[in-house]
Amino acid sequence: MDEARARDVLAAAKVLPGRADGARLLALGENAVFAAGDLVVKVGRDAELLDRARRELEIAGWLAGAGVPAVRAAGPEPLLVAGHPVTVWHRLPDPVRPAGPRDLAELLRVVHALPAPPFTLPPRDLLGGVERWLRLAGHAIDAEDAAYLRARRDGFAAAASALTPRLTPGPIHGDALPRNVHVGPDGPVLVDLETFSADLREHDLVVMALSRDRYGLPADAYDAFTEAYGWDVRAWEGCAVLRGARETASCAWVAQHAPANPAARTEFRRRVGSLRSGDETVRWYPF
């Protein structure tokens, strides 16, 4: 899904005041995210994401009832427009500063203290998107690389299922990065709730450990995160397994953009090459 297709869906949905072509594109990934007036609209890549969109709205309502600072939905149900799920959200005030690791850690402490919601949260299916992303990549990536990632997925899925957690399992954000925190005039709030799950709390903490090791997060920023949270997941013997699973998923996620984006093909080759060689020092770049 490119921007033009997403704008066509946005116009057909008729959920924004005024003309859809005047909406500002905020992000283009699994969803195209547009803002106009007091609303934000997310257009999903395909109909396979409809159930996830429905669950994200349910999660937003639950977090609102629990008083957790998080983005609020502006509609109770997703729309399915031309094969794309569409959800509508209240637009947050402009940020007063960028979110940092400490902001994220403090919100994770709140989320990790929550009891189970009155509905069923799925487990964190970290590797569940790998097949779809590789399918979308098609012939833009080497078939041997795709086979390698499938085998790696299967191995880490089995290893992760056998882990013994250090923390009590329960609700997690699922994609715990500072980019999914918005710091407005009333403080930090969580955004992008679609990966909320019930699983090992360590999933949320490994994300930042990987940011330190692969994406260039400074050591002092990571230390601020662990200090605010109260524990460093790298001290847990299962950390390498969840890290390996997330690396596998992150590599496959980039692959889906390869057919239309040369930069994605370059980043995919960098990532899969470092996994094949076992070189954990190779720097990855956000995409």
C-alpha positions in Angstrom: 0.0 0.0 0.0 1.5 3.3 -1.1 0.4 6.8 0.0 -1.9 7.3 -3.1 -3.8 4.1 -2.3 -4.1 5.0 1.3 -5.5 8.4 0.4 -8.1 6.8 -1.8 -9.2 4.6 1.0 -9.2 7.6 3.4 -11.4 9.6 1.0 -13.8 6.7 0.6 -14.1 6.2 4.4 -15.6 9.8 4.8 -14.4 10.0 8.4 -12.6 13.3 8.2 -14.0 16.8 8.1 -13.2 18.5 4.8 -11.3 16.9 1.9 -9.2 13.9 2.6 -6.5 15.1 0.3 -5.7 17.8 2.8 -4.9 15.4 5.6 -1.3 15.2 6.7 0.5 11.8 6.4 2.2 11.1 9.7 3.5 7.6 9.0 3.4 4.8 6.4 4.1 1.3 7.5 1.7 -1.5 8.5 -0.7 1.4 8.6 -0.9 4.7 6.8 -1.6 7.3 9.6 -3.2 10.6 8.6 -4.1 13.7 10.7 -6.7 16.4 10.1 -8.3 18.7 12.6 -8.8 17.0 15.9 -8.7 13.5 14.5 -6.1 10.9 13.4 -7.1 8.0 11.0 -5.2 4.8 10.6 -5.6 2.9 7.3 -4.4 -0.7 7.6 -2.4 -2.4 4.8 -4.9 -5.1 4.1 -8.0 -6.9 5.4 -5.9 -9.4 7.4 -5.4 -6.6 9.9 -9.1 -6.0 10.6 -9.2 -8.2 13.7 -6.1 -6.4 15.1 -7.7 -3.1 14.5 -10.8 -4.2 16.3 -8.8 -5.4 19.2 -6.8 -2.1 19.3 -10.0 -0.2 19.8 -11.1 -2.5 22.6 -7.7 -2.1 24.3 -7.9 1.7 24.1 -11.3 1.6 25.9 -9.9 -0.7 28.6 -6.8 1.5 29.2 -9.1 4.6 29.4 -11.1 2.9 32.1 -8.0 1.9 34.0 -6.7 5.5 33.8 -3.6 4.6 31.8 -2.2 7.5 29.8 -2.8 6.3 26.3 -4.3 7.5 23.0 -8.1 7.5 22.9 -10.3 6.1 20.2 -12.9 8.3 18.5 -15.0 5.5 17.2 -16.0 2.1 18.8 -15.5 -0.1 15.7 -13.2 -0.2 12.7 -14.5 0.3 9.2 -13.5 -2.0 6.3 -13.1 0.2 3.3 -12.1 -1.3 -0.1 -10.4 -4.1 1.8 -8.6 -1.9 4.3 -9.4 -1.5 8.0 -9.9 2.1 9.1 -9.9 3.4 12.7 -10.4 6.9 14.0 -8.6 8.4 17.0 -8.6 11.6 19.0 -5.6 13.6 17.9 -3.0 14.3 20.7 -1.8 17.8 21.4 1.5 18.8 19.8 4.5 17.3 21.7 6.4 19.5 24.1 9.6 17.4 23.7 10.7 14.1 22.2 10.0 11.0 24.3 12.9 9.4 26.0 13.7 5.9 27.4 12.8 7.1 30.9 9.3 8.1 29.8 8.8 4.7 28.2 10.0 2.9 31.3 7.7 4.8 33.6 4.7 3.9 31.4 5.7 0.3 31.2 5.7 0.1 35.0 2.1 1.3 34.9 1.1 -1.2 32.2 3.0 -4.1 33.8 1.1 -3.5 37.1 -2.3 -4.0 35.4 -4.4 -7.0 36.0 -5.8 -8.9 33.1 -8.6 -7.1 31.2 -12.2 -8.4 31.1 -11.5 -9.7 27.5 -8.9 -12.1 26.2 -5.6 -10.6 25.1 -3.6 -12.7 22.7 -0.1 -13.9 23.4 2.6 -11.7 21.8 2.9 -13.3 18.4 6.2 -11.7 17.7 7.0 -14.0 14.8 3.5 -14.3 13.4 4.0 -11.6 10.7 7.1 -13.1 9.2 5.4 -15.2 6.6 3.2 -12.4 5.4 6.1 -10.0 5.3 8.2 -12.4 3.3 5.3 -13.1 1.0 4.9 -9.3 0.3 8.6 -9.1 -0.4 8.3 -11.6 -3.2 11.2 -11.8 -5.6 12.7 -8.5 -4.3 14.7 -10.6 -1.8 16.8 -13.7 -2.3 14.8 -17.0 -1.9 17.6 -18.4 0.2 17.4 -15.5 2.6 13.6 -16.0 2.9 14.2 -19.7 3.7 16.8 -18.8 6.2 14.4 -16.4 8.0 11.6 -19.0 8.0 14.0 -21.6 9.6 15.2 -19.0 12.1 11.6 -18.1 13.0 10.7 -21.7 13.7 13.8 -22.2 15.9 13.2 -19.1 18.0 9.5 -19.8 18.3 10.2 -23.2 19.8 12.9 -21.7 22.1 10.7 -18.9 23.3 7.9 -21.2 24.2 10.2 -23.0 26.7 11.4 -19.9 28.5 11.0 -19.5 32.3 10.2 -15.8 32.9 11.7 -13.7 35.7 8.7 -11.4 35.9 5.1 -12.3 36.3 3.4 -12.6 32.9 0.5 -10.3 32.1 -0.4 -7.3 29.9 2.4 -5.8 27.8 2.6 -3.1 25.1 4.4 -5.4 22.7 6.4 -2.8 20.8 7.9 -0.8 23.6 10.0 2.0 22.0 10.1 5.7 22.7 8.6 6.3 19.3 5.4 4.8 20.7 5.3 7.4 23.5 4.0 10.9 22.9 4.9 13.6 25.4 2.2 16.3 25.5 1.5 19.1 27.9 0.0 16.6 30.4 2.9 14.2 30.2 3.8 11.0 28.4 1.1 8.8 26.8 1.3 5.5 25.0 0.4 5.3 21.3 0.2 2.4 18.8 -1.7 -0.1 20.9 -2.1 -2.8 18.2 0.5 -5.1 19.6 -0.9 -5.1 23.2 -0.7 -8.7 24.4 -0.7 -11.0 27.5 2.7 -12.6 27.7 6.1 -12.4 29.2 6.8 -8.8 30.5 10.4 -9.4 29.3 9.2 -8.9 25.8 8.7 -5.2 26.5 12.2 -4.9 28.0 14.2 -6.7 25.3 13.1 -4.1 22.8 15.3 -1.5 24.4 18.2 -3.9 25.0 18.2 -4.5 21.2 18.0 -0.8 20.6 21.2 -0.4 22.6 23.0 -3.3 20.8 21.8 -2.8 17.2 20.3 0.7 16.7 22.9 2.9 18.4 20.9 3.8 21.6 23.6 5.4 23.9 24.5 3.3 26.9 23.5 6.2 29.3 20.1 6.3 27.7 19.6 2.6 28.2 20.8 2.9 31.8 18.2 5.6 32.3 15.6 3.2 31.0 16.6 0.3 33.3 17.0 2.7 36.3 13.4 4.0 35.8 12.0 0.5 35.3 14.0 -1.1 38.1 15.5 -4.1 36.3 17.8 -4.8 33.4 16.5 -7.7 31.3 20.0 -8.5 30.1 20.5 -10.2 33.5 17.9 -12.8 32.5 19.1 -16.0 30.9 16.2 -15.9 28.4 17.1 -12.4 27.0 19.1 -13.8 24.0 16.2 -15.9 22.9 13.7 -13.0 22.8 16.3 -10.8 21.3 16.9 -13.3 18.5 13.2 -13.7 17.9 12.8 -9.9 17.6 15.8 -9.6 15.3 14.2 -12.2 13.0 10.9 -10.4 13.0 12.5 -7.0 12.4 14.5 -8.3 9.5 11.4 -9.8 7.8 9.4 -6.6 8.5 11.9 -4.6 6.4 11.6 -7.1 3.6 8.0 -6.3 2.9 9.1 -2.8 1.7 11.8 -4.1 -0.6 9.7 -4.4 -3.8 9.2 -0.6 -4.0 12.0 0.8 -2.0 15.8 0.4 -2.8 16.7 1.7 0.7 14.7 -1.2 2.2 16.5 -3.7 0.0 19.8 -2.3 1.3 18.7 -2.4 4.9 17.3 -5.9 4.5 20.6 -7.2 3.1 22.5 -5.6 6.0 20.3 -7.2 8.6 20.1 -10.7 7.1 23.8 -10.7 6.4 24.6 -9.9 10.0 22.2 -12.6 11.2 23.8 -15.1 8.9 27.3 -14.2 10.0 26.4 -14.1 13.7 27.9 -10.6 14.0 26.0 -8.9 16.7 28.0 -5.7 16.3 26.6 -4.7 12.9 24.6 -1.5 13.3 21.0 -1.6 12.0 19.1 1.5 11.0 15.5 2.3 11.7 13.2 2.1 8.7 
